[in-house]
């Protein structure tokens, strides 16, 4: 009865403790303290009341100490239930937050009392609170007195944490939470060092990897607050344990944590403040490391060479002082060993180690000459790197190129490291490797290195490398085969683009690329189109590299865009009078390659400069205003939107207009926009050329997507709907009308425009059309996929988040309904459309809808359409990994379908089916075992497939099925 009465009072207090007055609190505290002496059944309710009172702001001075003393004396906390123990921790936490000075008045008695409370705690919920209390005791400088070791023992007994949360744990406490909380306690004060470091050394020797990792991570955390005094006694043992683990471990995780701990130890010793009579332990510690590791560097073929190098680099990377101490001993040795070992594989190992030490220098920024070990070794280091670049071994060349990049970057940190003649030699090597090295890896690496170094030495690269590349580009060596000349030109173009990473270099390389483009345009070789595409790819790379620099971006735009437009207009005008001149430039692949160049040159313009440019480009296409183009003396007027067969070539240039206007920022006004939209609409529906009609439709859609909502947009959209309905009804332009419908629908779906649902319904209706149905079904892929040239965020399109999920929710039920009601000749169209939608849907969304759609997906596998099969397989493969329980229900059908499709006449389908058969092994083993023998027999056939890629997938899949059910799987 007393217990029930106190329980009621405590429940009331928990609701109204903030309303109590000081005298009431005093009276209640005295009452509750007295009740702590009552029967143990009453204690939980008493503690709840005290928890309520501990939150009162009007608590009189001295009462907090009185309550805690009473709890410490009268309550055996660890005999209570978990919730009641948690209540005690909450009372202590509340008082520590509001009555800190009073509790500190207890001195070490408070610490001792808490140790008694916590001793023996096992529940993870309580431990998280208890660990926080210990952290606060230390961080807020409570007196620990003679109880430092006891406080350490009461917390360190949990180290290392061995806790696995029960399944469906409602509290959500993870092992990592406890590990981090305990680590914060153990690494909170140097006073624990003499007890903790022996414990860590002991646990490093454990057979449990988790214990090793926890110990190493805790050691790393401790080094942040320890000094030389705390570490001195234990350094030999710590180094011995770390060395042994790195030399012997097979675990990359353990090795990485050992190296991090060694780095932390070295940093701690580097930062320790020393008195005049104190020994500097850093030198002796590093001497031990050098003594144990240095001699292994002389054995580049032995297994301990890399562990030794990693240990030395970890120690050296901790401070500039440590770096000088280690490198002054190691670098001369490595340079000597490089000369002693003639084999390329050995030299590669030595150079990679050398490269690791050179890269560390970059951490310290500018270094005075008299402090740099590197300056004294400048000549041998350069000699070693340059010799690697001329070695026949590609792997050694690649390391040499990386080292060359690091050497170049060191010049800014160690002035005078590379002389002008060294820099010219660097450029010579890069040109030779980029242009003439047979192996493409070395060539590409050299180009990347040139791009990295060019911003550091723009004068050297613009004055030395660019002219050499231009000369090579223009040279016509008679002794070379046409294939070799083509390969050299390709590499020259790629190198010119790679090196264009600084404004002053861009102003040199862009004119060279454009001049070569003009030269190729005027040529008559069969490979003209491919050469032009190569130039465009290089120009595109330069454009991307210019985007982050406003000056480069504007120079590039005003140089390249008018030039490309001028050449295209010239070629289009000559097409009618001189069909052979400039014809290559008007081919689809060349115009398609020019599109990303113009787009990339436009997307990052400021609104002011973009407005200046658009005021020239749009009048060019609408009014034939060519005055802003270079070399603008054209034989006739430019009228791409006029009728006439002779203007077909001019109409193809709408692709370039699309690239420009669809890449403009949304806040840039487009002159004569309504007229432009009407012209594009007419062209997209009436042009017989598929390329022109499609680019006009894409341009129209790109502008509509960014158009401000309002009456003007509604009118142009209604005009477009009327055009599309008329074109889809009958006549020769049905395909053009469908293309327009697809792109306009995508433009509106992305921005959540109300008309998008009406247009999507129209598209769904076309799936039942025998002529347009297959194309309409493929159109669902266009609606869901990322478009490379228009209607994506990179070109400032209006793309709303989760538009795919919304499209799925609105339209998949209609697709399913349409499939069930469709005739047998068009059912495949609905399946194809559905598989395209599902294929582009985020997998977490798809998994939730899987139970309702899986039967339809399995039916799609029986469809004869290869696109449907391929799309469905690529959709099912990740679902086997992410939703194994649902997929297990259909295992029989899945096995049958996948094995059947491994014999498909289409290689891509065979590969996808084998990947799905492989993914089946992620399902529960008990479900798969009845099918193991059957699958292994069936997968023997594709092992002899005529295509290597199919055989590769068959080997991987069959191997997993063989291992199914094996021990340890």
Buried (B, 14 or more C-beta within 10 A) or exposed (E): EEBEEBBEBBEEBBEEBEEBEEEBBBEBBEBBBEBBEBEEEBBBBBBBBBBBBBBBEEBEEEBBBBBBBBBBEBBEBBEBEEEBBBBBBBBBBBBBEBBBEBBBBBEBBBBBBBBBBBEEBEBBBBBBBBBBBBBBBBEEEBBBBEBBBBBBEBBBEBBBBEBEBEEEEEEEBBBEBBBBBBBBBBBBBBBBBBBBBEBBBEBBEEEEEBBBBBBBBBBBBBBEBBBBEBBBEBBEBBBBBBBEBBBEBEEEEBBBBBBBBBBBBBBBBBBBEEEEEEEEBBEEBBEBBBEBBBEBBBBBEEEBBBBBBBBBBBBBBBBBBBBBBBBEBBBBBBBEBBEEBEEBEBBBBBBBBBBBBBBBBEEBEEBEEEBBBBBEBBEBBBEBBBBBBEBEBBBBBBBBBBBBBBBBBBBEBBBEBBEEEBBBBBBBBBBBBBBEBEBEEBBBBBBBBBBBBBBBBBEBBBBBBBEBBBEBBEEEEEEEEEEEBBBBBBBBBBBBBBBBBBBBBBBBBBBBBBBBBBEBBEEEEEBBBBBBBBBBBBBBBBBBBBBEBBEBBBBBBBBBBBBBBBBBBBBBBBBBEEEEBBBBBBBBEBBBBBBBBBBBBBBBBEEEBBBBBBBBBBBBBBBBBBEBBEEBEBEBEBBBBEEEEEBBBBBBBBBBBBBBBBBBBEEBEBBBBEEBBBBBBBBBBBBEBEBBBBBBBBBBBBBBBBBEEEEEBEEBBEBBBEBBEEBBEEEEBBBBBBBBBBBBBBBBBBBEBEBBBEBBEBBBEBBBBEEBBBBBBBBBBBBBEEBEBBBBEBBBBBBEEEBBBBBBEBBBEBBBEBBEEBEEEBBBBBBBBBBBBBBBBEBEBBBEBBEEBBEBBBBBBBBEBEBBBBBBBBBBBBBBEBBBEBBBEBBEBBBBBBBEBBEBEBEBBBBBBBBBBBBBBEBEEEBBEEBBEEBBEBBEEBEEBEEEEBBEBBBEBBEBBEEBEEEEE
